[in-house]
Amino acid sequence: MAEATKLHIAMFPWLAFGHMIPYLELAKLIAQKGHKISFISTPRNIDRLPKLPPDLASSIQFIKLPLPHVENLPEDAEATTDLPYNKVLYLKLALDGLQDSLANFLETSSPDWLLLDFAAYWLPPLAHSVTEFFDSITGEGSHTSDVYRFEKVIELCDAIVVRSCREFEPEYLNLLKELHQKPVIPVGQLPTTAYSKGDDDEAWKPIKEWLDKQETESVVYVAFGSEAKPSQEEVTEIALGLELSGLPFFWVLRTQRGVSDTESIELPYGFEERTKGRGVVCTRWAPQLKILAHDSVGGFFSHGGWSSVVEALQFERALILLTFLADQGINARVLEEKKIGYVIPRNEKDGKFTRESVAESLRLVVVEEVGKVYRDKAKEMKQIFGDRERQHLYVDQLLSFLINNKNLIKSRPLARIEQ
């Protein structure tokens, strides 16, 4: 790599924290190597991102672009976590309204490369671009479907960056290159790193005190991410399954997706009293990374979002998977095939699951001998998902590509794709 060459890389992830956080991890890794990052999102999203380490603050500039008003998009909804899933399409429409603001930024700031996500299908013609490849493929009636967004971004970008590594899925990476006839650059698993001043914050202290009282690798940590919200029926079966399992648990329960979400969720009558002392239900934000790092946690009951998968495996936590939407089902199948995760059985006709299947699955993975393969595999995967040196090598390979191809692709004139 030409060490003297310093790049200016702009990043524009989709407005979901499951996308923004990995982009920020990549930004930090690139900034550590002396390059400049312009991280683009909305004001409220940027304000909610984890704080940067002081030594990187001057290398990563946050660019705040206010979302335009869109009918039916709730006020202050700037990320998928702020609204019910059926209103996410309005967030995409608002993102499409940022086209002129992005064009102006690219014209005045002239970054060497733009790293973008699937949603901004109108953006690749405006700059040299690489795209990160993941997320859902659903359509929304007369609105621009995710399939079309994916297709246009892949068609118009210069290279494809994948949050993965060859040690985990070489066959998929090779197939992706063959299908699209473009450079495919794995950038590693991007395990989450949290900047901390050293003292446990107020949210963590009571959680840590409870976890400290539990036996090693005995606790089931339960969380389904920022987008998935189980229905009332599903919450009931999950709760009663946890109760039936007899295992200690810490459940981060999301009861509302933004102020416009009016569908209330309630736990079964008497559940918290019956499981008092053995289980905790937390309806506030909880520090997932710290919880997973705690020695008392033996399994992660998860939705299968990839950031959660990476966080679990970097701390050797066995996975019990209950998927709901987007890429979660595909993720679960890959993990199941590799014996890294166990998928809660569902009825093939209606997709429902039972409290009994929840309890049996949790016990199988966390305590039973037949599930030892999942616990052993999680420990084995730490070599891939938690290896910081390997992660830096993948970032070096990405930077080598970006530097070597910086002047090979002719600059494109600014263009607008009409919608």
BELZIMO-V814814 format. One record per residue. N is the residue number from 1. RES is the residue in one letter. SS is DSSP state (2 for helix, 1 for strand, 0 for the rest). PHI is phi in whole degrees, -180 to 180 (* if undefined). NEAR is the number of other ideal C-beta (glycine too) atoms within 8 Angstrom. Layout:
BEGIN
[[N:RES:SS:PHI:NEAR] [N:RES:SS:PHI:NEAR]]
END
This chain:
BEGIN
[[1:M:0:*:7] [2:A:0:-76:6] [3:E:0:-64:4] [4:A:0:-75:4] [5:T:0:-79:8] [6:K:0:-114:7] [7:L:0:-99:13] [8:H:1:-113:12] [9:I:1:-115:15] [10:A:1:-96:16] [11:M:1:-128:14] [12:F:1:-137:12] [13:P:0:-79:13] [14:W:0:-61:11] [15:L:0:-81:14] [16:A:0:-139:12] [17:F:2:-67:11] [18:G:2:-68:12] [19:H:2:-104:13] [20:M:2:-64:15] [21:I:2:-65:12] [22:P:2:-61:13] [23:Y:2:-61:14] [24:L:2:-67:11] [25:E:2:-61:12] [26:L:2:-65:13] [27:A:2:-59:12] [28:K:2:-64:13] [29:L:2:-65:12] [30:I:2:-71:14] [31:A:2:-63:13] [32:Q:0:-60:7] [33:K:0:-97:9] [34:G:0:93:6] [35:H:0:-98:12] [36:K:1:-99:10] [37:I:1:-121:14] [38:S:1:-110:13] [39:F:1:-100:13] [40:I:1:-106:10] [41:S:1:-163:14] [42:T:0:-90:12] [43:P:2:-56:8] [44:R:2:-68:9] [45:N:2:-65:13] [46:I:2:-62:11] [47:D:2:-67:6] [48:R:2:-97:7] [49:L:0:-72:11] [50:P:0:-59:7] [51:K:0:-67:5] [52:L:0:-81:9] [53:P:0:-60:8] [54:P:2:-55:5] [55:D:2:-74:4] [56:L:2:-109:11] [57:A:0:-60:8] [58:S:0:-81:3] [59:S:0:-97:9] [60:I:1:-117:11] [61:Q:1:-102:7] [62:F:1:-90:8] [63:I:1:-106:10] [64:K:1:-95:8] [65:L:0:-115:11] [66:P:0:-63:6] [67:L:0:-72:12] [68:P:0:-70:7] [69:H:0:-70:6] [70:V:0:-131:10] [71:E:0:-59:5] [72:N:0:80:5] [73:L:0:-89:13] [74:P:0:-59:10] [75:E:0:-61:3] [76:D:0:69:7] [77:A:0:-86:12] [78:E:0:-123:11] [79:A:0:-144:15] [80:T:2:-61:12] [81:T:2:-69:10] [82:D:2:-91:10] [83:L:0:-155:15] [84:P:0:-61:10] [85:Y:2:-60:9] [86:N:2:-74:5] [87:K:2:-110:13] [88:V:2:-64:9] [89:L:2:-60:10] [90:Y:2:-72:12] [91:L:2:-68:15] [92:K:2:-67:13] [93:L:2:-64:11] [94:A:2:-66:13] [95:L:2:-60:12] [96:D:2:-61:11] [97:G:0:-74:9] [98:L:0:-87:12] [99:Q:2:-56:11] [100:D:2:-67:6] [101:S:2:-64:8] [102:L:2:-67:14] [103:A:2:-61:11] [104:N:2:-65:8] [105:F:2:-61:13] [106:L:2:-64:14] [107:E:2:-70:8] [108:T:2:-87:6] [109:S:2:-101:9] [110:S:0:48:7] [111:P:0:-66:11] [112:D:0:-72:9] [113:W:1:-143:13] [114:L:1:-123:16] [115:L:1:-101:14] [116:L:1:-128:15] [117:D:0:-102:13] [118:F:0:-69:14] [119:A:0:-75:10] [120:A:0:-85:15] [121:Y:0:-66:15] [122:W:0:-88:11] [123:L:0:-91:14] [124:P:2:-53:15] [125:P:2:-66:9] [126:L:2:-86:12] [127:A:0:-168:11] [128:H:0:-55:11] [129:S:1:-146:14] [130:V:1:-124:15] [131:T:1:-121:15] [132:E:1:-91:16] [133:F:0:-109:9] [134:F:0:-175:8] [135:D:0:113:10] [136:S:0:-80:7] [137:I:0:-130:7] [138:T:0:-89:8] [139:G:0:-106:7] [140:E:1:-132:9] [141:G:0:61:5] [142:S:0:-82:3] [143:H:1:-82:9] [144:T:0:-60:9] [145:S:0:-78:10] [146:D:2:-66:12] [147:V:2:-59:9] [148:Y:2:-64:9] [149:R:2:-59:14] [150:F:2:-57:11] [151:E:2:-60:9] [152:K:2:-69:12] [153:V:2:-64:16] [154:I:2:-65:12] [155:E:2:-64:6] [156:L:2:-97:9] [157:C:0:-80:13] [158:D:0:-93:10] [159:A:1:-159:12] [160:I:1:-118:15] [161:V:1:-100:13] [162:V:1:-120:13] [163:R:0:-77:12] [164:S:0:-165:11] [165:C:0:-151:11] [166:R:2:-68:7] [167:E:2:-67:6] [168:F:2:-96:8] [169:E:2:-149:9] [170:P:2:-62:8] [171:E:2:-66:6] [172:Y:2:-69:8] [173:L:2:-64:13] [174:N:2:-66:8] [175:L:2:-65:8] [176:L:2:-61:12] [177:K:2:-66:11] [178:E:2:-65:7] [179:L:2:-69:6] [180:H:2:-103:9] [181:Q:0:52:5] [182:K:0:-137:10] [183:P:1:-59:8] [184:V:1:-117:11] [185:I:1:-119:12] [186:P:1:-69:13] [187:V:0:-116:12] [188:G:0:86:12] [189:Q:0:-86:12] [190:L:0:52:12] [191:P:0:-60:12] [192:T:0:-69:10] [193:T:0:-122:6] [194:A:0:-113:8] [195:Y:0:-80:8] [196:S:0:-132:5] [197:K:0:-81:4] [198:G:0:114:3] [199:D:0:-91:5] [200:D:0:-66:6] [201:D:0:-78:7] [202:E:2:-64:4] [203:A:2:-70:10] [204:W:2:-82:10] [205:K:2:-56:9] [206:P:2:-67:7] [207:I:2:-66:15] [208:K:2:-61:11] [209:E:2:-60:8] [210:W:2:-69:10] [211:L:2:-62:13] [212:D:2:-60:7] [213:K:0:-84:5] [214:Q:0:-93:9] [215:E:0:-71:6] [216:T:0:-60:6] [217:E:0:53:9] [218:S:0:-109:11] [219:V:1:-87:15] [220:V:1:-94:17] [221:Y:1:-91:15] [222:V:1:-120:12] [223:A:1:-161:13] [224:F:0:-118:11] [225:G:0:80:10] [226:S:0:-89:9] [227:E:0:-107:13] [228:A:0:-75:11] [229:K:0:-130:13] [230:P:0:-58:9] [231:S:0:-71:6] [232:Q:2:-59:8] [233:E:2:-62:7] [234:E:2:-68:9] [235:V:2:-61:13] [236:T:2:-61:11] [237:E:2:-68:12] [238:I:2:-63:13] [239:A:2:-61:12] [240:L:2:-69:12] [241:G:2:-68:15] [242:L:2:-61:17] [243:E:2:-64:12] [244:L:2:-64:10] [245:S:2:-65:12] [246:G:0:75:6] [247:L:0:-91:13] [248:P:0:-68:11] [249:F:1:-146:15] [250:F:1:-128:17] [251:W:1:-114:11] [252:V:1:-91:11] [253:L:0:-103:11] [254:R:0:-91:10] [255:T:0:-98:6] [256:Q:0:-153:8] [257:R:0:-108:11] [258:G:0:79:11] [259:V:0:-70:6] [260:S:0:-84:9] [261:D:0:-83:10] [262:T:0:-103:4] [263:E:0:-82:7] [264:S:0:-79:5] [265:I:0:-122:10] [266:E:0:-128:6] [267:L:0:-79:9] [268:P:0:-58:8] [269:Y:0:-57:3] [270:G:0:82:6] [271:F:2:-59:11] [272:E:2:-66:9] [273:E:2:-68:6] [274:R:2:-69:7] [275:T:0:-105:11] [276:K:1:-58:7] [277:G:0:92:4] [278:R:0:-89:8] [279:G:1:-137:13] [280:V:1:-128:8] [281:V:1:-111:8] [282:C:1:-112:10] [283:T:0:-102:7] [284:R:0:-109:5] [285:W:0:-62:4] [286:A:0:-135:11] [287:P:0:-77:11] [288:Q:2:-57:11] [289:L:2:-61:9] [290:K:2:-69:12] [291:I:2:-65:13] [292:L:2:-64:13] [293:A:2:-77:6] [294:H:0:-75:10] [295:D:0:-63:5] [296:S:0:-77:13] [297:V:1:-81:16] [298:G:1:-110:13] [299:G:1:-158:14] [300:F:1:-119:14] [301:F:1:-88:11] [302:S:1:-132:15] [303:H:0:-82:13] [304:G:0:87:16] [305:G:0:-62:13] [306:W:2:-66:11] [307:S:2:-61:10] [308:S:2:-67:14] [309:V:2:-61:14] [310:V:2:-62:13] [311:E:2:-63:13] [312:A:2:-66:14] [313:L:2:-74:16] [314:Q:2:-69:11] [315:F:0:-113:11] [316:E:0:65:8] [317:R:0:-94:13] [318:A:1:-65:16] [319:L:1:-111:18] [320:I:1:-115:16] [321:L:1:-115:15] [322:L:0:-134:14] [323:T:0:-94:11] [324:F:0:-131:8] [325:L:0:-159:8] [326:A:0:54:7] [327:D:0:-86:9] [328:Q:2:-62:14] [329:G:2:-64:8] [330:I:2:-65:7] [331:N:2:-56:13] [332:A:2:-63:13] [333:R:2:-66:9] [334:V:2:-63:9] [335:L:2:-67:13] [336:E:2:-65:12] [337:E:2:-61:6] [338:K:0:-91:7] [339:K:0:60:7] [340:I:0:-95:11] [341:G:1:-138:13] [342:Y:1:-111:13] [343:V:1:-92:10] [344:I:0:-59:11] [345:P:0:-64:6] [346:R:0:-124:8] [347:N:0:-67:7] [348:E:0:-66:3] [349:K:0:-85:4] [350:D:0:-116:4] [351:G:0:76:6] [352:K:0:-82:7] [353:F:0:-127:12] [354:T:0:-118:8] [355:R:2:-61:13] [356:E:2:-65:8] [357:S:2:-68:12] [358:V:2:-64:18] [359:A:2:-62:14] [360:E:2:-64:8] [361:S:2:-67:12] [362:L:2:-62:16] [363:R:2:-66:13] [364:L:2:-58:10] [365:V:2:-77:14] [366:V:2:-89:16] [367:V:0:-127:7] [368:E:0:-80:9] [369:E:2:-64:4] [370:V:2:-65:6] [371:G:2:-92:14] [372:K:2:-60:8] [373:V:2:-59:8] [374:Y:2:-73:14] [375:R:2:-68:12] [376:D:2:-67:8] [377:K:2:-66:12] [378:A:2:-62:15] [379:K:2:-66:8] [380:E:2:-64:7] [381:M:2:-69:11] [382:K:2:-58:13] [383:Q:2:-62:7] [384:I:2:-98:12] [385:F:2:-85:11] [386:G:0:-119:10] [387:D:0:-86:9] [388:R:2:-69:7] [389:E:2:-65:6] [390:R:2:-62:11] [391:Q:2:-60:13] [392:H:2:-64:9] [393:L:2:-64:9] [394:Y:2:-66:12] [395:V:2:-66:14] [396:D:2:-60:10] [397:Q:2:-66:10] [398:L:2:-61:12] [399:L:2:-64:13] [400:S:2:-60:9] [401:F:2:-63:11] [402:L:2:-65:13] [403:I:2:-71:11] [404:N:2:-69:8] [405:N:0:-108:10] [406:K:0:-56:11] [407:N:0:-107:4] [408:L:0:-87:5] [409:I:0:-99:7] [410:K:0:-62:3] [411:S:0:-63:5] [412:R:0:-97:9] [413:P:0:-68:4] [414:L:0:-62:9] [415:A:0:-138:7] [416:R:0:-125:7] [417:I:0:-93:9] [418:E:0:-72:3] [419:Q:0:-108:5]]
END
